[in-house]
Amino acid sequence: MKHSITALCVASMLMAGCGEKAKEDIVEKTNPTFLQLAKDRFSVRYYTKTPVEQEKIDAILEAARVAPTAKNLQPFHIYILQSKEAIAKINELSRCAYEAPVVFIVCYDKSKAWVSPFDPGDNSGIMDTSIVGTHMMLEAFEQGLGSCWVKFFDAREVAAAFEIPENHTPSFLLDVGYPANGAAPAKPHFEKREIKDFTTYK
Ligand SMILES: Cc1cc2nc3c(=O)[nH]c(=O)nc-3n(C[C@H](O)[C@H](O)[C@H](O)COP(=O)(O)O)c2cc1C
């Protein structure tokens, strides 16, 4: 979703002396709010072979970089698979790599993650990487790309296949690429509970 068209539309409306309300409607449609972006994103499971431009990969990684982490310890490490060999290998290891041209393996280092004194057996790695992944997924969408968050893989097998050091635990995969023609939200995308069904005010 690029905003240059918005700027052009708004500029021409201003010159034409259009009303404030119409201007707001156009900005709303072409420059969506966060909530609209969050609602419009869906999991993509069919991709074209078109390579993803490095600038777009950089933007996704920048979104990862600025994600909040417990105590700002930033315990994450990201492997970027895009070579033919790496993509073939990840597709052998997970049926949910969906032949995407880029697959990120988002890992955390449990020795660097925050440990709560209230729960010393746990660490913040999964939480930290989940926020990192959410930033990445939404930035991918903002860049006009599709993505799919994937947990269907054996972390030990993937770590071994890509020679990921022991201190990096794979948390999830994020498939990214241009959606194939006809890629559309699957049924579960529309099956979201109502707010009243998952909230309790006290
Ligand atoms: C933690 C997590 C794990 C997921 N694992 C998989 C997976 O292994 N394979 C897959 O195709 N989709 C996976 N998904 C995508 C979900 O199925 C999808 O987000 C959900 O059905 C809602 O659809 P939507 O993303 O289109 O809104 C996963 C999503 C999350 C958040």
The ligand as a Gaussian input file, in Angstrom:
#p B3LYP/6-31G(d) Opt

LIG

0 1
 C        0.946000     -18.992000      15.836000
 C        0.411000     -19.244000      14.458000
 C        0.737000     -20.418000      13.808000
 C        0.269000     -20.649000      12.499000
 N        0.703000     -21.750000      11.831000
 C        0.276000     -21.965000      10.571000
 C        0.793000     -23.079000       9.817000
 O        1.633000     -23.845000      10.274000
 N        0.326000     -23.252000       8.553000
 C       -0.573000     -22.397000       7.982000
 O       -0.942000     -22.585000       6.828000
 N       -1.053000     -21.312000       8.660000
 C       -0.641000     -21.080000       9.930000
 N       -1.081000     -19.970000      10.615000
 C       -2.046000     -19.060000       9.999000
 C       -3.434000     -19.216000      10.632000
 O       -4.015000     -20.421000      10.210000
 C       -4.300000     -18.007000      10.230000
 O       -3.700000     -16.832000      10.720000
 C       -5.723000     -18.092000      10.759000
 O       -6.410000     -19.189000      10.174000
 C       -6.543000     -16.824000      10.471000
 O       -6.536000     -16.540000       9.091000
 P       -5.964000     -15.170000       8.530000
 O       -4.496000     -15.064000       8.899000
 O       -6.169000     -15.272000       7.040000
 O       -6.773000     -14.062000       9.146000
 C       -0.609000     -19.709000      11.888000
 C       -0.912000     -18.533000      12.558000
 C       -0.407000     -18.287000      13.813000
 C       -0.716000     -16.976000      14.494000

